[in-house]
Amino acid sequence: MKNPKQKAATILAIVAAALYAINVPLSKLLLGHASATMMAAFLYLGAGLGMGLWQGLQAAVGRPDSEEPLTRHELPYTVAMVVLDIAAPILLMAGIARTNPAHVSLLNNFEIVATSLIALLIFKEVISKRLWIAIGLITGASILLSLEGSDGILFNEGSLLALGACLCWGIENNCTRKLSNKSSTQIVTVKGIGSGLGSLIVALILKEPFPSLWIIPAILGLGFVSYGLSIKCYVMAQKDLGAAKTSAYYSIAPFLGVFFSFLLLWELPVWMFYIALGLMVAATVLIVKDTVTLQHEHAHTHVHTHAHRHGDLVHTHPHSHSHSHSHVHSGDESEHSHSHEDGDLPDHAHSHS
């Protein structure tokens, strides 16, 4: 039975997923009034300014951020995070503008593939058997979602752009691992304002038209809710649920995105989408099972306390204990045993901002 704190945390995790999921269909509607690069700029500015205001209000009422702030030692990773978060949302918005938003929602799962493979190749992290199968299923589904046309095999430009965004966020996830113990609110603020201003400069260089003044507050508000507030809810949920359970609940985000896209836009996809949907569901089940199983095997000794904040939301990736993290040990460490499947203990299954 869950205690009241865990029940509240479960609701927060689902809310975090829903807040991010609404981003794709609403962005599709707003893209009728703003260019892709301008959309990306104001979405991230909304997240950064909103979370900066949140942090200021907390300090004003005597509840300042208790998490460790960023320092100059993290500057290279912070700069990399901001640069990648300039490219990724621009690619995502361009993809949303060119294809069915339900496709883009499902393709968000490809970030798991990009993150995991980069972690394997660069950081030599171990990938479990279940995760390898899930990576294969997600890759196959992503290929299906990228094809179109009845007269031959053609690649959907919008889907390819969305996959490019996932690749950028996959690289960024492996950079932000170095920031995992820092203030989540400060990271979102820096990321939002830095990447938002960077995207705005790119839009001005490209001579894209400035959005109408009446649409800017709507884009800023969507950015704060889907990128900023979603991350905050995720981090709050993680404190009482733990990383694995939070990511398990959050893994419904792509499927909520599909539901919201159908509900708001009524754009029905082609038959290949439904095959891809089945593959993505199977992959998600495997990832959640892998994460929860490994956490259960490890829970009797280690209680993880760090949070990851990725992309435009809190995305997740598996990792070994090769990087620094904090944990609490219970009992006599010399007299316990535990197992890991293929040596891997992912704190999260899927999840970014």
C-alpha positions as CSV (number, residue, x, y, z in Angstrom):
1,M,0.0,0.0,0.0
2,K,1.3,3.4,-0.9
3,N,1.5,6.0,1.8
4,P,0.0,9.5,1.2
5,K,3.3,10.9,0.1
6,Q,3.8,8.2,-2.4
7,K,0.3,8.6,-3.8
8,A,0.9,12.4,-4.2
9,A,4.2,11.7,-5.8
10,T,2.5,9.2,-8.2
11,I,0.1,11.9,-9.3
12,L,2.9,14.4,-9.7
13,A,4.8,11.9,-12.0
14,I,1.7,11.4,-14.2
15,V,1.0,15.2,-14.2
16,A,4.7,15.7,-15.4
17,A,4.1,13.3,-18.2
18,A,0.8,14.9,-19.2
19,L,2.3,18.4,-19.1
20,Y,5.0,17.5,-21.5
21,A,2.7,15.4,-23.7
22,I,0.4,18.3,-24.4
23,N,3.4,20.2,-25.9
24,V,3.4,18.5,-29.4
25,P,-0.3,19.0,-30.4
26,L,-0.4,22.5,-29.0
27,S,2.8,23.4,-30.7
28,K,1.3,22.1,-34.0
29,L,-1.5,24.6,-33.5
30,L,0.8,27.5,-32.6
31,L,3.1,26.8,-35.5
32,G,0.3,28.3,-37.7
33,H,1.2,31.6,-36.2
34,A,5.0,31.4,-35.6
35,S,8.0,29.9,-37.4
36,A,9.7,26.8,-36.1
37,T,12.8,28.6,-34.8
38,M,10.8,31.4,-33.2
39,M,8.6,28.8,-31.5
40,A,11.6,27.0,-30.1
41,A,13.0,30.3,-28.9
42,F,9.9,31.4,-27.0
43,L,9.1,27.9,-25.7
44,Y,12.5,27.7,-24.0
45,L,12.4,31.4,-22.8
46,G,9.0,30.5,-21.2
47,A,10.6,27.6,-19.3
48,G,13.6,29.6,-18.3
49,L,11.9,32.8,-17.3
50,G,9.1,30.9,-15.5
51,M,11.4,28.7,-13.5
52,G,13.6,31.8,-12.7
53,L,10.5,33.5,-11.3
54,W,9.7,30.4,-9.4
55,Q,13.1,30.4,-7.8
56,G,12.8,34.1,-6.9
57,L,9.4,33.6,-5.3
58,Q,10.7,30.6,-3.2
59,A,13.6,32.9,-2.0
60,A,11.1,35.7,-1.2
61,V,9.0,33.5,1.0
62,G,12.0,32.2,2.9
63,R,12.3,28.8,1.1
64,P,15.4,29.2,-1.1
65,D,16.6,26.4,-3.3
66,S,18.4,23.9,-1.1
67,E,20.1,22.1,-4.0
68,E,23.7,22.7,-4.9
69,P,24.2,25.5,-7.5
70,L,26.1,25.3,-10.7
71,T,29.8,26.4,-10.6
72,R,32.4,27.3,-13.1
73,H,33.7,23.7,-13.0
74,E,30.5,22.6,-14.8
75,L,30.8,25.4,-17.4
76,P,31.9,23.1,-20.4
77,Y,28.9,20.8,-19.8
78,T,26.6,23.8,-19.2
79,V,27.6,25.3,-22.5
80,A,27.2,22.0,-24.3
81,M,23.7,21.6,-22.8
82,V,22.7,25.1,-24.0
83,V,24.1,24.6,-27.5
84,L,22.4,21.3,-28.0
85,D,19.2,22.7,-26.6
86,I,19.3,25.4,-29.3
87,A,19.5,22.7,-32.1
88,A,17.1,20.1,-30.7
89,P,13.9,22.2,-30.2
90,I,14.4,23.9,-33.6
91,L,14.5,20.4,-35.2
92,L,11.5,19.2,-33.2
93,M,9.4,22.2,-34.1
94,A,10.3,21.9,-37.8
95,G,9.4,18.2,-37.6
96,I,6.0,18.9,-35.9
97,A,5.3,21.5,-38.7
98,R,5.9,18.9,-41.4
99,T,4.3,15.7,-40.2
100,N,1.5,14.2,-38.0
101,P,2.0,15.2,-34.4
102,A,1.1,11.7,-33.2
103,H,4.2,10.4,-35.1
104,V,6.4,13.0,-33.4
105,S,5.0,12.0,-30.0
106,L,5.9,8.4,-30.5
107,L,9.3,9.3,-32.0
108,N,10.3,10.9,-28.7
109,N,11.1,7.3,-27.6
110,F,14.1,7.3,-30.0
111,E,15.9,9.5,-27.4
112,I,16.3,6.3,-25.4
113,V,18.2,4.7,-28.3
114,A,20.4,7.7,-28.9
115,T,21.2,8.2,-25.2
116,S,21.9,4.6,-24.5
117,L,24.2,4.0,-27.5
118,I,26.2,7.2,-26.9
119,A,26.6,6.2,-23.2
120,L,27.8,2.7,-24.4
121,L,30.2,4.1,-27.0
122,I,31.7,7.0,-25.0
123,F,31.2,6.1,-21.4
124,K,31.4,2.3,-21.8
125,E,28.1,1.8,-19.9
126,V,26.5,-1.6,-19.9
127,I,23.2,-2.2,-21.7
128,S,21.0,-5.0,-20.4
129,K,19.5,-7.7,-22.6
130,R,16.0,-6.3,-22.2
131,L,17.2,-2.8,-23.1
132,W,18.9,-4.1,-26.2
133,I,15.6,-5.7,-27.3
134,A,13.8,-2.4,-26.5
135,I,16.3,-0.5,-28.6
136,G,15.7,-2.8,-31.5
137,L,11.9,-2.4,-31.2
138,I,12.1,1.4,-30.9
139,T,14.5,1.6,-33.9
140,G,12.2,-0.5,-36.0
141,A,9.2,1.6,-35.0
142,S,11.1,4.8,-35.8
143,I,11.9,3.5,-39.3
144,L,8.2,2.8,-39.9
145,L,7.2,6.2,-38.7
146,S,9.8,7.8,-41.0
147,L,8.4,6.2,-44.2
148,E,5.6,7.4,-46.3
149,G,4.2,7.2,-49.9
150,S,2.5,4.5,-51.8
151,D,4.6,4.7,-55.0
152,G,7.8,3.7,-53.3
153,I,9.8,4.1,-50.2
154,L,10.1,7.7,-49.2
155,F,11.4,9.2,-46.0
156,N,9.1,11.6,-44.1
157,E,11.0,14.9,-43.7
158,G,9.2,15.8,-40.5
159,S,9.9,12.4,-38.9
160,L,13.6,12.7,-39.8
161,L,13.8,16.2,-38.2
162,A,12.2,14.8,-35.0
163,L,14.8,12.0,-35.0
164,G,17.5,14.6,-35.3
165,A,16.1,16.4,-32.2
166,C,16.2,13.1,-30.3
167,L,19.8,12.5,-31.4
168,C,20.7,16.0,-30.1
169,W,19.0,15.3,-26.8
170,G,20.7,11.9,-26.6
171,I,24.1,13.7,-26.7
172,E,22.9,16.3,-24.3
173,N,21.7,13.6,-21.8
174,N,25.3,12.4,-21.6
175,C,26.5,15.9,-21.0
176,T,23.9,16.7,-18.3
177,R,24.9,13.6,-16.3
178,K,27.8,15.8,-15.1
179,L,25.2,18.2,-13.7
180,S,23.0,15.6,-12.1
181,N,23.5,16.7,-8.5
182,K,23.0,20.4,-9.2
183,S,19.9,22.5,-8.7
184,S,17.2,21.4,-11.1
185,T,15.5,24.8,-11.0
186,Q,18.7,26.6,-11.8
187,I,19.5,24.2,-14.6
188,V,16.1,24.7,-16.2
189,T,16.5,28.5,-15.8
190,V,20.0,28.6,-17.4
191,K,19.0,26.1,-20.1
192,G,15.7,27.9,-20.9
193,I,17.1,31.4,-21.1
194,G,20.4,30.5,-22.7
195,S,18.9,28.2,-25.4
196,G,15.9,30.5,-25.9
197,L,18.1,33.5,-26.6
198,G,20.3,31.4,-28.8
199,S,17.3,30.2,-30.9
200,L,16.1,33.8,-31.1
201,I,19.4,34.9,-32.5
202,V,19.3,32.1,-35.1
203,A,15.7,33.1,-36.0
204,L,16.8,36.7,-36.5
205,I,19.8,35.6,-38.6
206,L,17.5,33.6,-40.8
207,K,15.2,36.6,-41.0
208,E,12.2,34.7,-39.8
209,P,9.2,37.0,-39.0
210,F,8.6,37.9,-35.4
211,P,5.4,36.4,-34.0
212,S,2.4,38.6,-33.4
213,L,2.5,40.1,-29.9
214,W,-0.8,38.3,-29.0
215,I,0.7,34.8,-29.7
216,I,4.0,35.3,-27.7
217,P,2.4,34.9,-24.2
218,A,0.7,31.7,-25.4
219,I,4.1,30.2,-26.5
220,L,5.8,31.4,-23.3
221,G,3.0,29.8,-21.2
222,L,3.3,26.5,-23.1
223,G,7.0,26.5,-22.6
224,F,6.7,27.1,-18.9
225,V,4.1,24.4,-18.4
226,S,5.4,21.7,-20.8
227,Y,9.1,22.2,-20.2
228,G,9.6,24.0,-16.9
229,L,6.7,22.9,-14.7
230,S,6.8,19.4,-16.1
231,I,10.5,19.0,-15.0
232,K,9.6,20.5,-11.5
233,C,6.8,18.0,-11.0
234,Y,9.1,15.1,-12.1
235,V,11.8,16.1,-9.6
236,M,9.3,16.5,-6.8
237,A,7.8,13.1,-7.5
238,Q,11.2,11.5,-7.6
239,K,11.9,12.5,-4.0
240,D,9.2,10.2,-2.6
241,L,8.9,7.5,-5.4
242,G,12.5,7.1,-6.4
243,A,14.0,7.4,-9.8
244,A,12.9,4.1,-11.3
245,K,9.2,4.3,-10.3
246,T,9.0,7.9,-11.4
247,S,10.4,7.1,-14.8
248,A,8.0,4.2,-15.1
249,Y,5.0,6.4,-14.6
250,Y,6.6,9.1,-16.8
251,S,7.0,6.6,-19.7
252,I,3.4,7.1,-20.6
253,A,4.2,10.6,-21.9
254,P,4.6,9.7,-25.6
255,F,1.4,7.7,-25.6
256,L,-0.4,10.6,-23.9
257,G,1.0,12.8,-26.7
258,V,-0.6,10.5,-29.2
259,F,-4.0,10.7,-27.3
260,F,-3.9,14.5,-27.1
261,S,-3.0,14.7,-30.8
262,F,-6.0,12.6,-31.8
263,L,-8.2,14.6,-29.4
264,L,-7.2,18.1,-30.3
265,L,-6.3,17.8,-34.0
266,W,-8.1,14.8,-35.4
267,E,-5.2,14.0,-37.7
268,L,-5.5,10.2,-38.2
269,P,-2.2,8.6,-39.1
270,V,-1.6,5.9,-41.8
271,W,-1.6,2.1,-41.0
272,M,2.1,1.9,-40.4
273,F,1.7,4.2,-37.3
274,Y,-0.4,1.5,-35.5
275,I,2.3,-1.2,-36.1
276,A,4.9,1.3,-34.7
277,L,2.6,2.0,-31.8
278,G,2.5,-1.7,-30.9
279,L,6.3,-1.9,-31.1
280,M,6.7,1.2,-28.9
281,V,4.3,-0.2,-26.3
282,A,6.3,-3.5,-26.2
283,A,9.6,-1.6,-25.9
284,T,8.2,0.6,-23.1
285,V,7.0,-2.5,-21.1
286,L,10.5,-4.0,-21.4
287,I,12.2,-0.9,-20.3
288,V,10.0,-0.3,-17.3
289,K,10.3,-4.0,-16.3
290,D,14.1,-3.8,-16.7
291,T,14.3,-0.7,-14.5
292,V,11.9,-1.8,-11.7
293,T,13.5,-5.3,-11.6
294,L,17.0,-4.0,-11.2
295,Q,15.9,-1.4,-8.7
296,H,14.2,-4.1,-6.6
297,E,17.4,-6.2,-6.6
298,H,19.4,-3.2,-5.5
299,A,17.0,-1.5,-3.2
300,H,18.0,-3.3,0.0
301,T,21.4,-1.4,0.1
302,H,21.3,1.7,-2.1
303,V,18.9,4.6,-2.0
304,H,19.7,6.9,-5.0
305,T,19.3,10.6,-4.5
306,H,20.3,12.2,-7.8
307,A,18.1,13.4,-10.5
308,H,18.7,13.8,-14.2
309,R,17.2,16.5,-16.3
310,H,17.4,16.1,-20.1
311,G,16.4,17.7,-23.3
312,D,13.2,19.5,-23.1
313,L,12.0,17.4,-20.3
314,V,13.3,14.9,-17.8
315,H,14.3,12.0,-20.0
316,T,16.1,9.1,-18.7
317,H,18.9,6.7,-19.5
318,P,20.5,3.6,-18.0
319,H,23.9,3.9,-16.5
320,S,26.4,2.0,-14.4
321,H,28.0,3.3,-11.2
322,S,31.0,4.6,-13.0
323,H,29.9,8.2,-12.6
324,S,29.7,10.0,-9.4
325,H,26.5,9.9,-7.4
326,S,25.3,10.0,-3.9
327,H,23.6,7.1,-2.0
328,V,22.7,6.0,1.4
329,H,23.9,2.6,2.6
330,S,22.0,0.6,5.2
331,G,23.1,-2.4,7.2
332,D,26.5,-4.0,7.1
333,E,28.0,-3.5,3.7
334,S,30.3,-6.5,4.1
335,E,27.6,-9.0,4.6
336,H,25.1,-8.5,1.8
337,S,24.7,-9.5,-1.8
338,H,22.7,-8.4,-4.7
339,S,22.6,-9.1,-8.4
340,H,22.4,-6.9,-11.5
341,E,21.4,-8.1,-15.0
342,D,24.4,-7.6,-17.2
343,G,25.9,-5.3,-14.6
344,D,23.6,-2.5,-15.3
345,L,21.4,-0.5,-12.9
346,P,19.4,2.1,-14.7
347,D,18.0,4.7,-12.4
348,H,15.5,5.7,-15.1
349,A,13.7,3.9,-18.0
350,H,12.6,6.8,-20.1
351,S,12.4,10.9,-20.3
352,H,13.9,15.4,-22.1
353,S,13.1,18.0,-21.0
